[in-house]
């Protein structure tokens, strides 16, 4: 290999290295731009989550009382259902008694 060929190979290797570094810089720039856009969206999401936390902070204190109240409502609804079932049964018996005897086959 002659000195001219070595110089040419060295120059081409340097040029290839320069092209690689430029391509790497462009790729890193695109990655950075994408990450900045993601950061903007993540910031908006975080802002929304914090707003929801602030708006719902008061619920923590009221939830035990709400649960107790709803438990009472469910228990009361059960009592009402039992009484309505009993009333339905008594009304059925009364309707049968008021209807009198039925003719055979009806």
FIDRENKE-333143 format. One record per residue: residue number from 0; residue in three letters; chain; x, y, z of N, C-alpha, C, CB in turn. Coordinates in steps of 0.05 Angstrom, whole numbers, padded with zeros to 5 digits. Glycine has a CB too. Example, Ala and Ser with C-alpha at 12.3 -4.5 7.8 and 13.67 -1.06 7.14 Angstrom:
! residues 2
<nuro->0; kekol->ALA; numar->A; nu->00264; nv->-00114; nw->00156; cau->00246; cav->-00090; caw->00156; cu->00264; cv->-00066; cw->00156; cbu->00226; cbv->-00089; cbw->00181>
<nuro->1; kekol->SER; numar->A; nu->00257; nv->-00045; nw->00142; cau->00273; cav->-00021; caw->00143; cu->00258; cv->00001; cw->00157; cbu->00282; cbv->-00012; cbw->00114>
This chain:
! residues 106
<nuro->0; kekol->UNK; numar->A; nu->00017; nv->-00023; nw->00000; cau->00000; cav->00000; caw->00000; cu->00018; cv->00025; cw->00000; cbu->-00019; cbv->00000; cbw->00024>
<nuro->1; kekol->UNK; numar->A; nu->00012; nv->00043; nw->-00018; cau->00028; cav->00067; caw->-00021; cu->00020; cv->00088; cw->-00001; cbu->00027; cbv->00077; cbw->-00049>
<nuro->2; kekol->UNK; numar->A; nu->00036; nv->00108; nw->00001; cau->00030; cav->00130; caw->00019; cu->00005; cv->00145; cw->00010; cbu->00053; cbv->00150; cbw->00021>
<nuro->3; kekol->UNK; numar->A; nu->00001; nv->00147; nw->-00015; cau->-00023; cav->00160; caw->-00026; cu->-00049; cv->00145; cw->-00019; cbu->-00021; cbv->00163; cbw->-00057>
<nuro->4; kekol->UNK; numar->A; nu->-00047; nv->00118; nw->-00020; cau->-00070; cav->00102; caw->-00013; cu->-00076; cv->00104; cw->00017; cbu->-00066; cbv->00072; cbw->-00021>
<nuro->5; kekol->UNK; numar->A; nu->-00056; nv->00105; nw->00034; cau->-00060; cav->00108; caw->00062; cu->-00073; cv->00134; cw->00069; cbu->-00033; cbv->00105; cbw->00078>
<nuro->6; kekol->UNK; numar->A; nu->-00063; nv->00155; nw->00056; cau->-00075; cav->00181; caw->00060; cu->-00104; cv->00182; cw->00052; cbu->-00059; cbv->00203; cbw->00045>
<nuro->7; kekol->UNK; numar->A; nu->-00110; nv->00169; nw->00029; cau->-00137; cav->00168; caw->00019; cu->-00155; cv->00152; cw->00038; cbu->-00138; cbv->00155; cbw->-00009>
<nuro->8; kekol->UNK; numar->A; nu->-00145; nv->00129; nw->00048; cau->-00161; cav->00113; caw->00067; cu->-00165; cv->00128; cw->00093; cbu->-00147; cbv->00086; cbw->00072>
<nuro->9; kekol->UNK; numar->A; nu->-00145; nv->00143; nw->00102; cau->-00147; cav->00158; caw->00127; cu->-00168; cv->00180; cw->00123; cbu->-00120; cbv->00171; cbw->00135>
<nuro->10; kekol->UNK; numar->A; nu->-00167; nv->00194; nw->00100; cau->-00186; cav->00215; caw->00094; cu->-00215; cv->00204; cw->00092; cbu->-00179; cbv->00230; cbw->00068>
<nuro->11; kekol->UNK; numar->A; nu->-00218; nv->00181; nw->00079; cau->-00244; cav->00169; caw->00077; cu->-00254; cv->00159; cw->00104; cbu->-00244; cbv->00145; cbw->00057>
<nuro->12; kekol->UNK; numar->A; nu->-00237; nv->00149; nw->00121; cau->-00244; cav->00140; caw->00148; cu->-00253; cv->00164; cw->00164; cbu->-00221; cbv->00126; cbw->00162>
<nuro->13; kekol->UNK; numar->A; nu->-00238; nv->00186; nw->00162; cau->-00245; cav->00211; caw->00176; cu->-00272; cv->00221; cw->00166; cbu->-00224; cbv->00233; cbw->00172>
<nuro->14; kekol->UNK; numar->A; nu->-00277; nv->00220; nw->00140; cau->-00303; cav->00229; caw->00129; cu->-00326; cv->00211; cw->00138; cbu->-00301; cbv->00229; cbw->00098>
<nuro->15; kekol->UNK; numar->A; nu->-00321; nv->00185; nw->00140; cau->-00341; cav->00166; caw->00149; cu->-00347; cv->00172; cw->00179; cbu->-00331; cbv->00137; cbw->00146>
<nuro->16; kekol->UNK; numar->A; nu->-00326; nv->00178; nw->00194; cau->-00330; cav->00185; caw->00222; cu->-00347; cv->00210; cw->00225; cbu->-00303; cbv->00188; cbw->00237>
<nuro->17; kekol->UNK; numar->A; nu->-00341; nv->00230; nw->00208; cau->-00355; cav->00255; caw->00208; cu->-00385; cv->00251; cw->00201; cbu->-00342; cbv->00275; cbw->00189>
<nuro->18; kekol->UNK; numar->A; nu->-00390; nv->00234; nw->00181; cau->-00417; cav->00228; caw->00173; cu->-00432; cv->00214; cw->00195; cbu->-00418; cbv->00210; cbw->00147>
<nuro->19; kekol->UNK; numar->A; nu->-00418; nv->00195; nw->00209; cau->-00430; cav->00181; caw->00232; cu->-00437; cv->00201; cw->00254; cbu->-00411; cbv->00159; cbw->00242>
<nuro->20; kekol->UNK; numar->A; nu->-00419; nv->00219; nw->00260; cau->-00424; cav->00238; caw->00281; cu->-00447; cv->00257; cw->00274; cbu->-00399; cbv->00254; cbw->00287>
<nuro->21; kekol->UNK; numar->A; nu->-00449; nv->00265; nw->00249; cau->-00471; cav->00283; caw->00241; cu->-00497; cv->00268; cw->00242; cbu->-00466; cbv->00293; cbw->00212>
<nuro->22; kekol->UNK; numar->A; nu->-00498; nv->00242; nw->00233; cau->-00522; cav->00226; caw->00235; cu->-00530; cv->00222; cw->00264; cbu->-00518; cbv->00199; cbw->00221>
<nuro->23; kekol->UNK; numar->A; nu->-00511; nv->00217; nw->00281; cau->-00516; cav->00214; caw->00310; cu->-00527; cv->00240; cw->00322; cbu->-00491; cbv->00205; cbw->00324>
<nuro->24; kekol->UNK; numar->A; nu->-00516; nv->00262; nw->00314; cau->-00526; cav->00288; caw->00325; cu->-00554; cv->00293; cw->00315; cbu->-00507; cbv->00311; cbw->00315>
<nuro->25; kekol->UNK; numar->A; nu->-00561; nv->00287; nw->00290; cau->-00588; cav->00291; caw->00280; cu->-00607; cv->00273; cw->00295; cbu->-00589; cbv->00286; cbw->00249>
<nuro->26; kekol->UNK; numar->A; nu->-00600; nv->00248; nw->00298; cau->-00617; cav->00229; caw->00312; cu->-00622; cv->00238; cw->00341; cbu->-00605; cbv->00201; cbw->00311>
<nuro->27; kekol->UNK; numar->A; nu->-00600; nv->00246; nw->00355; cau->-00603; cav->00256; caw->00382; cu->-00621; cv->00281; cw->00384; cbu->-00576; cbv->00261; cbw->00394>
<nuro->28; kekol->UNK; numar->A; nu->-00618; nv->00298; nw->00364; cau->-00636; cav->00322; caw->00363; cu->-00665; cv->00314; cw->00360; cbu->-00627; cbv->00340; cbw->00340>
<nuro->29; kekol->UNK; numar->A; nu->-00670; nv->00295; nw->00343; cau->-00698; cav->00286; caw->00340; cu->-00709; cv->00272; cw->00365; cbu->-00701; cbv->00266; cbw->00316>
<nuro->30; kekol->UNK; numar->A; nu->-00692; nv->00257; nw->00378; cau->-00700; cav->00244; caw->00403; cu->-00706; cv->00265; cw->00424; cbu->-00678; cbv->00225; cbw->00413>
<nuro->31; kekol->UNK; numar->A; nu->-00688; nv->00285; nw->00426; cau->-00693; cav->00307; caw->00446; cu->-00719; cv->00321; cw->00440; cbu->-00669; cbv->00326; cbw->00445>
<nuro->32; kekol->UNK; numar->A; nu->-00725; nv->00327; nw->00415; cau->-00750; cav->00341; caw->00408; cu->-00774; cv->00323; cw->00417; cbu->-00751; cbv->00347; cbw->00378>
<nuro->33; kekol->UNK; numar->A; nu->-00772; nv->00297; nw->00412; cau->-00794; cav->00279; caw->00419; cu->-00797; cv->00279; cw->00450; cbu->-00789; cbv->00251; cbw->00409>
<nuro->34; kekol->UNK; numar->A; nu->-00775; nv->00278; nw->00464; cau->-00777; cav->00277; caw->00493; cu->-00788; cv->00304; cw->00504; cbu->-00749; cbv->00272; cbw->00505>
<nuro->35; kekol->UNK; numar->A; nu->-00782; nv->00326; nw->00491; cau->-00793; cav->00351; caw->00500; cu->-00823; cv->00352; cw->00496; cbu->-00780; cbv->00375; cbw->00485>
<nuro->36; kekol->UNK; numar->A; nu->-00833; nv->00341; nw->00474; cau->-00862; cav->00340; caw->00469; cu->-00875; cv->00322; cw->00490; cbu->-00868; cbv->00330; cbw->00441>
<nuro->37; kekol->UNK; numar->A; nu->-00862; nv->00299; nw->00496; cau->-00873; cav->00281; caw->00516; cu->-00873; cv->00295; cw->00543; cbu->-00856; cbv->00255; cbw->00518>
<nuro->38; kekol->UNK; numar->A; nu->-00853; nv->00310; nw->00549; cau->-00852; cav->00325; caw->00575; cu->-00874; cv->00345; cw->00577; cbu->-00824; cbv->00339; cbw->00577>
<nuro->39; kekol->UNK; numar->A; nu->-00881; nv->00358; nw->00555; cau->-00903; cav->00377; caw->00555; cu->-00930; cv->00363; cw->00561; cbu->-00906; cbv->00392; cbw->00528>
<nuro->40; kekol->UNK; numar->A; nu->-00934; nv->00340; nw->00548; cau->-00959; cav->00325; caw->00553; cu->-00959; cv->00314; cw->00581; cbu->-00961; cbv->00302; cbw->00532>
<nuro->41; kekol->UNK; numar->A; nu->-00936; nv->00304; nw->00591; cau->-00935; cav->00293; caw->00618; cu->-00941; cv->00315; cw->00638; cbu->-00908; cbv->00280; cbw->00623>
<nuro->42; kekol->UNK; numar->A; nu->-00931; nv->00339; nw->00633; cau->-00937; cav->00362; caw->00650; cu->-00966; cv->00368; cw->00652; cbu->-00921; cbv->00386; cbw->00641>
<nuro->43; kekol->UNK; numar->A; nu->-00979; nv->00367; nw->00629; cau->-01008; cav->00372; caw->00628; cu->-01023; cv->00350; cw->00644; cbu->-01018; cbv->00373; cbw->00599>
<nuro->44; kekol->UNK; numar->A; nu->-01015; nv->00325; nw->00640; cau->-01028; cav->00303; caw->00654; cu->-01024; cv->00307; cw->00685; cbu->-01017; cbv->00276; cbw->00645>
<nuro->45; kekol->UNK; numar->A; nu->-00999; nv->00313; nw->00693; cau->-00994; cav->00317; caw->00721; cu->-01010; cv->00340; cw->00732; cbu->-00964; cbv->00323; cbw->00725>
<nuro->46; kekol->UNK; numar->A; nu->-01013; nv->00362; nw->00717; cau->-01029; cav->00385; caw->00725; cu->-01058; cv->00375; cw->00730; cbu->-01028; cbv->00407; cbw->00705>
<nuro->47; kekol->UNK; numar->A; nu->-01069; nv->00359; nw->00712; cau->-01096; cav->00349; caw->00714; cu->-01100; cv->00331; cw->00738; cbu->-01104; cbv->00335; cbw->00689>
<nuro->48; kekol->UNK; numar->A; nu->-01080; nv->00314; nw->00743; cau->-01081; cav->00296; caw->00766; cu->-01081; cv->00312; cw->00792; cbu->-01058; cbv->00276; cbw->00766>
<nuro->49; kekol->UNK; numar->A; nu->-01064; nv->00332; nw->00793; cau->-01063; cav->00349; caw->00818; cu->-01090; cv->00364; cw->00821; cbu->-01040; cbv->00369; cbw->00816>
<nuro->50; kekol->UNK; numar->A; nu->-01101; nv->00373; nw->00800; cau->-01127; cav->00387; caw->00802; cu->-01149; cv->00368; cw->00812; cbu->-01135; cbv->00399; cbw->00775>
<nuro->51; kekol->UNK; numar->A; nu->-01148; nv->00343; nw->00803; cau->-01168; cav->00324; caw->00812; cu->-01163; cv->00318; cw->00842; cbu->-01166; cbv->00297; cbw->00796>
<nuro->52; kekol->UNK; numar->A; nu->-01138; nv->00315; nw->00850; cau->-01132; cav->00311; caw->00878; cu->-01142; cv->00333; cw->00896; cbu->-01102; cbv->00307; cbw->00882>
<nuro->53; kekol->UNK; numar->A; nu->-01138; nv->00358; nw->00887; cau->-01148; cav->00381; caw->00902; cu->-01178; cv->00381; cw->00904; cbu->-01138; cbv->00407; cbw->00890>
<nuro->54; kekol->UNK; numar->A; nu->-01192; nv->00374; nw->00882; cau->-01221; cav->00375; caw->00882; cu->-01233; cv->00352; cw->00898; cbu->-01230; cbv->00373; cbw->00853>
<nuro->55; kekol->UNK; numar->A; nu->-01219; nv->00330; nw->00900; cau->-01230; cav->00307; caw->00914; cu->-01219; cv->00303; cw->00943; cbu->-01225; cbv->00282; cbw->00899>
<nuro->56; kekol->UNK; numar->A; nu->-01203; nv->00322; nw->00952; cau->-01192; cav->00320; caw->00979; cu->-01214; cv->00319; cw->01000; cbu->-01173; cbv->00343; cbw->00985>
<nuro->57; kekol->UNK; numar->A; nu->-01235; nv->00335; nw->00996; cau->-01257; cav->00336; caw->01015; cu->-01272; cv->00310; cw->01018; cbu->-01275; cbv->00358; cbw->01008>
<nuro->58; kekol->UNK; numar->A; nu->-01271; nv->00293; nw->00998; cau->-01286; cav->00268; caw->00999; cu->-01275; cv->00249; cw->01020; cbu->-01285; cbv->00255; cbw->00972>
<nuro->59; kekol->UNK; numar->A; nu->-01249; nv->00250; nw->01026; cau->-01238; cav->00232; caw->01045; cu->-01251; cv->00235; cw->01072; cbu->-01208; cbv->00237; cbw->01048>
<nuro->60; kekol->UNK; numar->A; nu->-01257; nv->00259; nw->01080; cau->-01269; cav->00264; caw->01107; cu->-01298; cv->00255; cw->01107; cbu->-01266; cbv->00293; cbw->01114>
<nuro->61; kekol->UNK; numar->A; nu->-01312; nv->00258; nw->01085; cau->-01341; cav->00252; caw->01085; cu->-01348; cv->00224; cw->01078; cbu->-01354; cbv->00270; cbw->01066>
<nuro->62; kekol->UNK; numar->A; nu->-01329; nv->00208; nw->01067; cau->-01335; cav->00181; caw->01059; cu->-01345; cv->00163; cw->01081; cbu->-01312; cbv->00169; cbw->01045>
<nuro->63; kekol->UNK; numar->A; nu->-01333; nv->00163; nw->01105; cau->-01343; cav->00145; caw->01126; cu->-01372; cv->00151; cw->01134; cbu->-01325; cbv->00147; cbw->01151>
<nuro->64; kekol->UNK; numar->A; nu->-01378; nv->00177; nw->01135; cau->-01406; cav->00185; caw->01142; cu->-01425; cv->00177; cw->01119; cbu->-01407; cbv->00215; cbw->01147>
<nuro->65; kekol->UNK; numar->A; nu->-01416; nv->00180; nw->01095; cau->-01433; cav->00173; caw->01072; cu->-01438; cv->00142; cw->01072; cbu->-01420; cbv->00181; cbw->01045>
<nuro->66; kekol->UNK; numar->A; nu->-01417; nv->00127; nw->01078; cau->-01420; cav->00098; caw->01079; cu->-01440; cv->00090; cw->01100; cbu->-01393; cbv->00085; cbw->01084>
<nuro->67; kekol->UNK; numar->A; nu->-01438; nv->00102; nw->01124; cau->-01456; cav->00096; caw->01146; cu->-01485; cv->00103; cw->01138; cbu->-01448; cbv->00110; cbw->01171>
<nuro->68; kekol->UNK; numar->A; nu->-01488; nv->00126; nw->01125; cau->-01515; cav->00134; caw->01117; cu->-01526; cv->00115; cw->01096; cbu->-01514; cbv->00163; cbw->01105>
<nuro->69; kekol->UNK; numar->A; nu->-01510; nv->00108; nw->01076; cau->-01520; cav->00089; caw->01056; cu->-01526; cv->00061; cw->01067; cbu->-01500; cbv->00087; cbw->01033>
<nuro->70; kekol->UNK; numar->A; nu->-01510; nv->00053; nw->01087; cau->-01515; cav->00027; caw->01100; cu->-01543; cv->00029; cw->01114; cbu->-01493; cbv->00020; cbw->01120>
<nuro->71; kekol->UNK; numar->A; nu->-01548; nv->00051; nw->01127; cau->-01574; cav->00054; caw->01139; cu->-01597; cv->00054; cw->01119; cbu->-01575; cbv->00080; cbw->01155>
<nuro->72; kekol->UNK; numar->A; nu->-01592; nv->00067; nw->01096; cau->-01613; cav->00067; caw->01075; cu->-01618; cv->00039; cw->01065; cbu->-01603; cbv->00086; cbw->01051>
<nuro->73; kekol->UNK; numar->A; nu->-01597; nv->00023; nw->01061; cau->-01600; cav->-00004; caw->01051; cu->-01616; cv->-00020; cw->01072; cbu->-01573; cbv->-00017; cbw->01046>
<nuro->74; kekol->UNK; numar->A; nu->-01609; nv->-00017; nw->01097; cau->-01624; cav->-00032; caw->01118; cu->-01653; cv->-00024; cw->01119; cbu->-01611; cbv->-00027; cbw->01146>
<nuro->75; kekol->UNK; numar->A; nu->-01658; nv->00002; nw->01116; cau->-01686; cav->00012; caw->01116; cu->-01701; cv->00002; cw->01091; cbu->-01686; cbv->00043; cbw->01116>
<nuro->76; kekol->UNK; numar->A; nu->-01687; nv->00000; nw->01069; cau->-01700; cav->-00010; caw->01044; cu->-01707; cv->-00040; cw->01048; cbu->-01682; cbv->-00006; cbw->01020>
<nuro->77; kekol->UNK; numar->A; nu->-01690; nv->-00054; nw->01062; cau->-01696; cav->-00082; caw->01068; cu->-01721; cv->-00085; cw->01085; cbu->-01672; cbv->-00096; cbw->01082>
<nuro->78; kekol->UNK; numar->A; nu->-01724; nv->-00068; nw->01105; cau->-01748; cav->-00069; caw->01122; cu->-01773; cv->-00062; cw->01105; cbu->-01745; cbv->-00049; cbw->01146>
<nuro->79; kekol->UNK; numar->A; nu->-01770; nv->-00042; nw->01088; cau->-01793; cav->-00034; caw->01071; cu->-01800; cv->-00057; cw->01053; cbu->-01786; cbv->-00008; cbw->01055>
<nuro->80; kekol->UNK; numar->A; nu->-01781; nv->-00070; nw->01041; cau->-01786; cav->-00093; caw->01023; cu->-01800; cv->-00115; cw->01038; cbu->-01760; cbv->-00103; cbw->01011>
<nuro->81; kekol->UNK; numar->A; nu->-01792; nv->-00121; nw->01063; cau->-01806; cav->-00142; caw->01078; cu->-01835; cv->-00134; cw->01084; cbu->-01791; cbv->-00147; cbw->01105>
<nuro->82; kekol->UNK; numar->A; nu->-01839; nv->-00109; nw->01091; cau->-01867; cav->-00100; caw->01097; cu->-01884; cv->-00100; cw->01072; cbu->-01866; cbv->-00072; cbw->01109>
<nuro->83; kekol->UNK; numar->A; nu->-01873; nv->-00092; nw->01049; cau->-01888; cav->-00093; caw->01024; cu->-01894; cv->-00122; cw->01017; cbu->-01873; cbv->-00079; cbw->01002>
<nuro->84; kekol->UNK; numar->A; nu->-01876; nv->-00140; nw->01021; cau->-01881; cav->-00168; caw->01015; cu->-01903; cv->-00179; cw->01033; cbu->-01855; cbv->-00185; cbw->01018>
<nuro->85; kekol->UNK; numar->A; nu->-01902; nv->-00171; nw->01058; cau->-01923; cav->-00180; caw->01077; cu->-01950; cv->-00168; cw->01069; cbu->-01916; cbv->-00172; cbw->01106>
<nuro->86; kekol->UNK; numar->A; nu->-01950; nv->-00143; nw->01061; cau->-01975; cav->-00130; caw->01053; cu->-01986; cv->-00143; cw->01028; cbu->-01971; cbv->-00100; cbw->01048>
<nuro->87; kekol->UNK; numar->A; nu->-01969; nv->-00150; nw->01009; cau->-01977; cav->-00164; caw->00985; cu->-01990; cv->-00191; cw->00991; cbu->-01953; cbv->-00168; cbw->00966>
<nuro->88; kekol->UNK; numar->A; nu->-01978; nv->-00205; nw->01010; cau->-01989; cav->-00231; caw->01018; cu->-02016; cv->-00228; cw->01031; cbu->-01970; cbv->-00245; cbw->01038>
<nuro->89; kekol->UNK; numar->A; nu->-02019; nv->-00208; nw->01049; cau->-02045; cav->-00204; caw->01062; cu->-02066; cv->-00195; cw->01043; cbu->-02042; cbv->-00183; cbw->01085>
<nuro->90; kekol->UNK; numar->A; nu->-02058; nv->-00178; nw->01023; cau->-02078; cav->-00169; caw->01003; cu->-02086; cv->-00192; cw->00985; cbu->-02066; cbv->-00146; cbw->00986>
<nuro->91; kekol->UNK; numar->A; nu->-02068; nv->-00210; nw->00979; cau->-02075; cav->-00234; caw->00964; cu->-02095; cv->-00252; cw->00979; cbu->-02050; cbv->-00250; cbw->00957>
<nuro->92; kekol->UNK; numar->A; nu->-02091; nv->-00255; nw->01005; cau->-02109; cav->-00271; caw->01021; cu->-02136; cv->-00257; cw->01022; cbu->-02098; cbv->-00275; cbw->01050>
<nuro->93; kekol->UNK; numar->A; nu->-02136; nv->-00231; nw->01026; cau->-02161; cav->-00216; caw->01027; cu->-02176; cv->-00217; cw->01000; cbu->-02156; cbv->-00186; cbw->01035>
<nuro->94; kekol->UNK; numar->A; nu->-02161; nv->-00215; nw->00978; cau->-02174; cav->-00217; caw->00952; cu->-02187; cv->-00244; cw->00948; cbu->-02154; cbv->-00211; cbw->00930>
<nuro->95; kekol->UNK; numar->A; nu->-02173; nv->-00265; nw->00956; cau->-02184; cav->-00292; caw->00953; cu->-02209; cv->-00295; cw->00971; cbu->-02163; cbv->-00313; cbw->00961>
<nuro->96; kekol->UNK; numar->A; nu->-02209; nv->-00283; nw->00995; cau->-02232; cav->-00285; caw->01012; cu->-02256; cv->-00270; cw->01001; cbu->-02225; cbv->-00275; cbw->01041>
<nuro->97; kekol->UNK; numar->A; nu->-02251; nv->-00247; nw->00989; cau->-02272; cav->-00230; caw->00978; cu->-02283; cv->-00241; cw->00952; cbu->-02262; cbv->-00202; cbw->00974>
<nuro->98; kekol->UNK; numar->A; nu->-02268; nv->-00256; nw->00938; cau->-02277; cav->-00267; caw->00913; cu->-02297; cv->-00290; cw->00917; cbu->-02253; cbv->-00277; cbw->00897>
<nuro->99; kekol->UNK; numar->A; nu->-02296; nv->-00302; nw->00940; cau->-02315; cav->-00323; caw->00945; cu->-02307; cv->-00349; cw->00932; cbu->-02343; cbv->-00315; cbw->00936>
<nuro->100; kekol->UNK; numar->A; nu->-02324; nv->-00369; nw->00935; cau->-02317; cav->-00395; caw->00923; cu->-02316; cv->-00393; cw->00892; cbu->-02337; cbv->-00417; cbw->00932>
<nuro->101; kekol->UNK; numar->A; nu->-02298; nv->-00408; nw->00881; cau->-02296; cav->-00409; caw->00852; cu->-02310; cv->-00433; cw->00840; cbu->-02266; cbv->-00409; cbw->00843>
<nuro->102; kekol->UNK; numar->A; nu->-02320; nv->-00429; nw->00817; cau->-02334; cav->-00451; caw->00803; cu->-02313; cv->-00471; cw->00794; cbu->-02351; cbv->-00441; cbw->00779>
<nuro->103; kekol->UNK; numar->A; nu->-02319; nv->-00497; nw->00794; cau->-02300; cav->-00516; caw->00784; cu->-02291; cv->-00511; cw->00756; cbu->-02311; cbv->-00545; cbw->00787>
<nuro->104; kekol->UNK; numar->A; nu->-02265; nv->-00514; nw->00751; cau->-02254; cav->-00511; caw->00724; cu->-02248; cv->-00482; cw->00717; cbu->-02274; cbv->-00522; cbw->00704>
<nuro->105; kekol->UNK; numar->A; nu->-02251; nv->-00462; nw->00736; cau->-02244; cav->-00435; caw->00729; cu->-02219; cv->-00426; cw->00741; cbu->-02266; cbv->-00417; cbw->00736>
